[in-house]
Amino acid sequence: MNQETNPQTAAAMLKKVSRFRPKLAIVLGSGFHHALEALSVDAQLPYGKIPGFPKPTVEGHAGQLYFGALGSTPVLVLSGRTHFYEGHSMERVTFAVRALAAFGICDLLLTSAAGGINKKFRPGDFMVITDHINFMGTNPLRGTTHFVDMTQVYDSELQKLLLAAARECKMKLRQGVYLAVCGPNYETPAEIRAFATLGADAVGMSTVPEAIVARQWGLNVAGISCITNPAAGFGKKSLSHADVLETAERAGKSGANLLQHFAKLYGEDDQ
Ligand code: HPA
């Protein structure tokens, strides 16, 4: 491992940028960047300046790391992520998570956009991830002999906090299983019918590699998806990235509000 790809090197740099030592990190996926409006920023750094962090190339993913406080809770925020479909290796896609673990983060909240497979879900809904199905055809731990237990990837205490946060802001919060595909194409209706049979409630192109690596390093993980569209074959329209981003944007303020309440409850819980 050279210095560029050593998560300790990135973590050491993060420790120099801010005196904040948050325990909670939040990865902001499509639409969730509105959470930054409520963040009292202590320091920020573009991913390009952090050794080993790949720069996202997809619209809607900024590529900035922030130290700040949501309310009075210190947080480390990753605004934007890189995806496997952008052509990065799994090691690169999950590098930030290993850097966060090396930095001392304990709890990781992963946010994303996803297509709704569960027939009850509507665009603009939010779903707490209760479990996942890795359908990406590869694994970020490949090449290691880490036989990580996946019985409970998504921490039940963090899930409870998310549900409590949703009650506080009077938001309906769905719960369900996230199935991750490689992308970048959207699915065929036949694939979606198959995924429904497998027990998936939502489908997306991220989150799972990060969650797996976070569990490898012992972080507690939580996930929320903004349901941006009915999955392929379930809606009247064909799918487009522009429509996904538009719905994510429209729902963004509610998502940001949920994150703010979650951070507040997290801070209270931590006292
Ligand atoms: N499929 C996969 N990823 C997605 C979708 C979808 O329908 N919507 C948002 N991200």
Boltz pocket constraint, residues with backbone or C-beta under 6 A from the ligand:
constraints:
  - pocket:
      binder: B
      contacts: [[A, 113], [A, 114], [A, 115], [A, 116], [A, 185], [A, 186], [A, 187], [A, 203], [A, 204], [A, 205], [A, 226], [A, 228], [A, 229], [A, 230], [A, 231], [A, 232], [A, 239], [A, 244]]
      max_distance: 6.0
